[in-house]
Amino acid sequence: MEAMSSELMVSALWELDGFLTQTRIPIRVNIGWSDIDVIGVNRKRHVRMAECKVRGSAREVLVIPDGKAFVGFMHKNDWSSSLNNVDRAYSGEMGWLPTKSQTGKFEFWFLANLWFPDQKEQRNAEIVLASYLGKLLGQPMSKKSRARIFTTRDIILEIFQRVKSKVLEEGTGKRFGNPILDLFREMVRYLNPRPKGGGQVGSRISEETGRLFGEAFLPGI
């Protein structure tokens, strides 16, 4: 199955963390098949799984005023079935996935076009989601499990900051070989240029790029 952009962004971010990733992994359910959007495993046998839900029209943002009611929100939108797929993934059908006892740490990421009024409510949502997930997985997983909730805006900004850090602070010069990461690499290039030929025009290129991005992203402001 073809991965969606949200899944590719999560996969790209995990690659920066040293995870090997797969997208749209089929999961056998009682009647037919479901899937897990992204699974990642690193050399320490840390496992991440992600569910990505970008729904509605192009401008729709789902407001979450009360983080403690987040699991109810997932049930209401029929998204909680994705949590059951986490336990199904550990059924043994995927030979490359560590068993529950072998898993060093486990993180479940939920990504959607959400908005929280503040970080406290976002954290409350993560706490209740982690508690719910821990009950589903049981021991020994519940003690080494964590839930993360991201808005699509969060992921876009996080990828940009991570790529910027890789290029400017760590000196990564070559392509990442990932289309998502390399897209952000080009943004970093023009915002922080090292001109070759044509004189000292770095500041001009950077300022011009900032202005053009501003006009493109925030027209009329």
C-alpha positions in Angstrom: 0.0 0.0 0.0 1.2 3.5 -0.8 2.3 5.5 2.2 0.8 8.9 2.9 2.9 12.1 3.4 2.2 12.1 7.2 3.6 8.5 7.4 6.6 9.4 5.3 7.4 12.4 7.6 7.3 10.2 10.7 9.5 7.6 9.0 12.0 10.3 8.0 12.2 11.7 11.5 12.8 8.3 12.9 15.5 7.7 10.4 17.3 10.7 11.9 17.1 8.9 15.3 18.7 5.7 13.9 15.6 3.6 13.4 15.0 1.3 10.5 11.5 1.8 9.4 8.7 0.3 7.4 5.3 1.9 6.5 1.9 0.4 6.1 2.6 -2.9 7.6 -0.4 -5.3 7.2 -1.9 -6.8 10.4 -4.2 -9.7 10.4 -7.5 -9.0 12.3 -10.5 -11.2 13.1 -12.1 -10.5 9.7 -9.6 -9.4 7.0 -6.7 -7.1 7.4 -5.7 -3.8 9.0 -2.3 -2.1 9.2 0.1 -0.1 11.3 1.2 3.1 9.6 4.8 3.1 10.7 7.0 0.7 12.6 10.6 1.4 13.5 13.3 -0.6 15.3 16.8 0.4 16.3 19.9 -1.5 17.3 19.0 -1.3 21.0 15.7 -3.1 20.2 13.8 0.0 20.9 10.5 -0.2 19.0 8.3 2.6 17.8 4.9 2.3 16.2 2.8 5.2 14.8 -0.7 5.8 13.7 -1.3 8.8 11.4 -4.7 10.3 11.0 -5.0 13.4 8.8 -8.7 13.7 8.1 -11.2 16.3 6.9 -10.8 19.2 4.4 -7.5 20.9 3.7 -8.1 23.6 6.3 -9.7 21.5 9.1 -7.9 21.4 12.5 -9.3 19.2 15.2 -9.3 21.1 18.5 -8.6 19.1 21.7 -9.6 21.4 24.7 -9.3 18.6 27.3 -6.3 16.3 27.0 -7.7 14.0 29.7 -10.6 13.1 27.4 -8.3 12.1 24.5 -8.9 8.4 24.6 -12.7 9.2 24.4 -11.9 11.4 21.4 -10.2 8.5 19.7 -13.1 6.2 20.4 -15.6 8.8 19.1 -13.6 9.0 15.8 -13.2 5.2 15.6 -9.5 5.5 15.8 -8.9 3.4 19.0 -8.8 0.2 16.9 -5.3 1.2 16.0 -4.2 0.6 19.6 -5.4 -3.0 19.3 -3.1 -3.4 16.3 -0.1 -2.8 18.5 -0.7 -5.9 20.5 -1.5 -7.8 17.3 1.9 -6.8 15.9 3.6 -8.7 18.6 1.8 -11.9 17.6 5.1 -13.3 16.1 4.2 -13.0 12.4 6.8 -10.3 11.9 10.1 -12.2 12.5 12.1 -9.0 12.4 10.2 -7.4 15.3 11.6 -8.1 18.8 9.3 -9.9 21.1 7.7 -8.1 24.1 10.3 -9.4 26.4 13.1 -8.5 24.0 11.8 -4.9 23.4 14.0 -2.5 25.3 11.7 0.5 25.1 8.4 1.0 23.3 6.9 4.3 22.0 3.5 4.7 20.4 3.1 7.9 18.3 -0.2 9.3 17.3 -0.1 12.0 14.6 -3.1 14.0 13.4 -4.2 17.4 12.3 -4.8 18.4 16.0 -4.5 21.5 18.1 -4.1 21.7 21.8 -4.7 25.0 23.7 -1.4 24.5 25.6 1.4 22.0 26.3 -0.3 20.9 29.5 -3.3 19.5 27.7 -1.1 17.8 25.1 0.9 16.2 27.9 -2.4 15.2 29.7 -3.5 13.5 26.5 -0.2 11.6 26.3 -0.6 10.4 29.9 -4.1 9.0 29.4 -3.1 7.4 26.1 -0.1 5.7 27.7 -2.2 4.4 30.5 -4.8 3.0 28.1 -2.1 1.4 26.0 -0.3 -0.1 29.0 -3.5 -1.9 30.0 -3.9 -3.3 26.5 -0.3 -4.5 26.3 0.1 -5.8 29.9 3.4 -6.8 31.5 6.2 -6.5 30.8 5.4 -3.9 28.1 3.4 -1.4 30.2 6.4 -0.4 32.3 8.6 0.3 29.3 5.9 2.0 27.1 5.4 5.6 26.3 2.8 7.5 24.2 3.6 10.6 22.2 1.0 12.8 20.5 2.0 15.1 17.7 0.2 17.6 15.5 1.2 17.6 11.8 2.6 21.1 12.5 4.8 19.6 15.2 6.3 17.1 12.9 7.0 19.6 10.1 8.7 22.0 12.5 10.6 19.1 14.2 12.0 17.8 10.9 13.1 21.3 9.8 14.9 21.9 13.2 16.5 18.5 13.1 17.7 18.9 9.5 18.9 22.4 10.3 20.9 21.0 13.2 22.4 18.2 11.1 23.6 20.7 8.5 24.7 23.7 10.5 25.9 22.1 13.8 27.0 18.6 12.8 28.3 19.6 9.4 26.3 17.1 7.3 27.0 18.0 3.7 25.7 15.2 1.6 22.2 14.4 0.7 20.2 12.4 3.2 18.8 10.1 0.5 15.3 10.6 1.8 13.0 12.9 -0.2 11.4 14.4 2.9 14.7 15.2 4.6 16.2 16.5 1.3 13.3 18.9 0.8 14.0 20.5 4.1 17.8 20.4 3.3 17.1 22.8 0.4 15.2 25.2 2.7 18.2 25.2 5.1 20.5 25.7 2.1 18.9 29.0 1.0 18.3 30.3 4.5 22.0 29.7 5.4 23.9 29.9 2.1 27.6 29.7 1.3 27.6 31.4 -2.1 30.1 30.1 -4.7 31.0 32.8 -7.1 29.3 36.2 -7.5 30.8 37.9 -4.5 29.6 38.2 -0.9 25.9 37.8 -1.5 25.1 35.3 1.3 23.1 37.8 3.4 21.2 38.9 0.4 20.2 35.3 -0.5 19.2 34.5 3.1 17.1 37.7 3.5 15.5 37.2 0.2 14.7 33.6 1.0 13.2 34.5 4.4 11.0 37.2 2.7 9.8 34.8 0.0 9.0 32.1 2.5 7.1 34.6 4.6 5.1 35.8 1.5 4.4 32.2 0.6 3.4 30.9 4.0 1.7 34.1 5.4 0.3 36.1 2.5 -0.9 39.5 3.4 0.9 39.6 6.8 
